[in-house]
Amino acid sequence: MFAILLAVSAGCGVTAEEGTDGTGSTGSPSTAGASTASSTTTARSTTDSTGSTTASSTTASTTTTQPATTTTGAGPAGDAVCRPLRTISDLDKQFSGELSGNADWPTVQATLIDVSGRIVVAYEDAIAEAPDDLVDDLTKVRDFTRSTIAVARSSTSFDDFVSKVSDDPAVLAAGQAAIAIDTFARSTCGFSTSNE
């Protein structure tokens, strides 16, 4: 889901620099270098001569790491917020892996609804533990992810789903927030929430 959000928002003009202060920093303390991440996912579906539709995606990611300017430990609060962020990352990778298997739309749709629901719960856990300056970003992406569940239910194909998500006015803000969350996870937790 995160990969789809980044891809859709990238198509709408969101870049890593727009999601941060231009240095890769979100204002959160870091234990490692600040990172600027970008991810591009190309999603497509094809229909064969029998009328069966398959979905596929290709993801490319780049990361630029800069020397850290602030050095503080993540501490217990960092560990508490990192656990649900790791869950989000793992679920996103699971979904992307299943999507790349060229499954038909009903299978992709069911997986998308299931995984997105579990990602929403993980965002709620992260919100409960997050530093104040990250709560707004987590809330934006949680709310956007929740809205995509209804979109997935009403979509007739993967292309229809991507089109509807792309048309959502909240996609830009959610894309920027997703980049800020990824930057925080890289610097505080030592892993990326984007699909790498």
Buried (B, 14 or more C-beta within 10 A) or exposed (E): BBBBBBBBBBBBEBBBEEBBEEEBBBEBBBBBBBBBBBBBBEBEBEEEEEEEBBBBBEBEBEBEBEEBEEEEEBEEEBEBBBEBBBBBBBBBBBBBEBBEEBBBBEBBBEBBBBBBEBBBBBBBBBBEBBBEEBBBBBBBBBBBBBBBBEBBEEBEBBBBBBEBBBEBEBBBBBBBBBBBBBBBBBBBBEBBBBBB
